[in-house]
Amino acid sequence: PKAPRGICGADAHAIAGRNYLRAVAGGCAAHSDHGREICHTLYHTKEEGPYVVRDADKLLRLATEWEIETEGRDIYDIAHEVALAGLNEYGKPFGTQRFLSRATEERQKLWEELDIAPRAVDREIATAMHMTHMGNTADAAALVHQSLRTGMADGWGGSMMGTEFSDIMFGTPSETQTEADLGVIEKDKVNIIVHGHDPAMSETIVLASEDRAILDHARSVGAKGINIAGLCCTANEVTMRHGVRMAGNFLQQENVLLTGAVELIVVDVQCIFPAIAPLSECFHTHFVTTSEIARIPGAIHVSFEAERAYEQAKELLTMAIDNFTKRDEAKILIPQNKQNASVGYSCETIRKELDGVINSHVDVRDTYKPLIECITSGVLRGAVAMVGCNNPKVRPDYSHIEIMKELIANDIIIITTGCSAQAAAKAGLMNKEAAELCGEGLKRVCKLADI
């Protein structure tokens, strides 16, 4: 730096700490607000509505965990009370996040001692923004401390609610097979891309695409059917529940349109390039935004309404079908790259897979114990979560793939989601044959558990 301190006296540590905390607050706000929208959608579930309770067992388990009465009550009354309880986690005046009780007692005690157990989600975000406002915290350690608590408000608050409530409404994922990369685009079908993070709209598009009248309309314009493919985390959501194929991740969204065969790209929130709007104008593609959080100039905006979601989905599908005949054949170029992938490993599915390697006569079923014992015995050296986007300063997917290969070669099992998961899928690392790239310990675990 040109000087050891800024004009106000803040040093480089304070400035870096403030910038870091603001970035954490932004990330917490984005992911937790996704969870908030899912809470609202759960509140709108009803037996004959566009959103229903598909995993009643999970709803009842969560209601019991949160001490919500279930005996003799209608399942939708329970769902609505759970949704309200979840929404309260964003702004409650006292206490910490409910889901912290899922952690081990040792971990909970440590968080309390360090004073990083997160309070209401919105309070942690507001605290972060206030601390980094002009004339406030200049102590780098205090700024990092708040970043830990803010990050945990997302992980143990908004994001966890988004995951649990999505499973309740859309079904808890189980192992399924899919494909990934640009080769999933099909020339003879109406291609629709769902993109973003929030599965509420994309879920109804997938379901509505199976409507007989919609399929008949697609065939009437010369298409052989409808092909839904996904980008980014919205892709992950519909992939692990429906097997919808993944067209790509963050830095591949423009390439999808460059195939010239996409009739419609529908986006919700996060990771959406504004460049999609002018690029879509170079082709016949319609670009539709659906959230007030992500308004983009040049896009067609259809404001998502939970109570009309299915009708809106059919309207969007009709828009795409009507666009099929407007393709310019000279602009169509679809790469044939694609890889098989096994996806859908929810917590419940992981435990079910592990049940396959236990002695059912003496061992307790439905636990993580077999995996934990593999780590404590040294067969595996650990577990790593890999999540996140590409960086345009580095060759797309390169860092993800090289790190993953090194980890699995050293007997470290990977849990992955986000664009990192799609990078793995495109590289063939989510294919069961990738076990051959693993160290001997992890390879043995993969073969025994069939993962």
Buried (B, 14 or more C-beta within 10 A) or exposed (E): EEEEEEEEEBBEBBBBBBEBBBEBBBBBBBBBBBBBBBBBBBBBBEEEEBBBBBBEEBBBBBBEBBEBEBEEEEBBEBBBBBBEBBBBBBEBEEEBBBBBEEBEEEEBEEBEEEEBBBBBBBBBBBBBBEBBEEEEBBEBEBBBBBBBBBBBBBBBBBBBBBBBBBBBBBBBBBBBEBBBBBBBBBBEBBBBBBBBBBBBBBBBBBBBBEBEEBBEBBEEEEBEEBBBBBBBBBBBBBBBBBBBBBBBBBBBBEBBBBBBBBBBBBBBBBBBBEEBBEBBEEBBBBBBBBBEBBEBEBBBEBEBEBEEBBEBBBEBBBBBBBBBEEBEEEEEEBEEEBBBBBBBBBEBBBBBBBBEBBEEEEEEEEEEBBBEEBBEEEBBBEBBEBEBBBEEEEEBBEBBBEBBBEBBEBBBBBEBBBBBBBBBBBBBBBBBEBBEBBBEBBBBBBEBBEB
